[in-house]
């Protein structure tokens, strides 16, 4: 992923921007892109990474290092977004589902 500077740190805006970048990588592959690597390897690799990152959150949360927890949650969310793109699920779908709960 390309590090971006955000003028607006609205959470949904950042999530949507990262999601759009991931979706663009799927539609327009770039050589050497980690995101493309995940899409090329397929759903099993994506699911493995989501599981690994979830476990790393649990391990990080056992320690009092807030920075490590934030880092691991960010990794997890990135991999969940790759899973979302792979399954054509948007943030609108997710927010609608949450609003209905």
Protein Blocks (a to p, Z undefined) as FASTA:
>chain_A
ZZdddfblcfklmmmmmmmmmmmmmmmccehiaklmmmmnommlmmmmmmmmmmmmmmmm
mpccfklmmmmmmmmmmmmmmmmmmnopafklmmmmmmmZZ
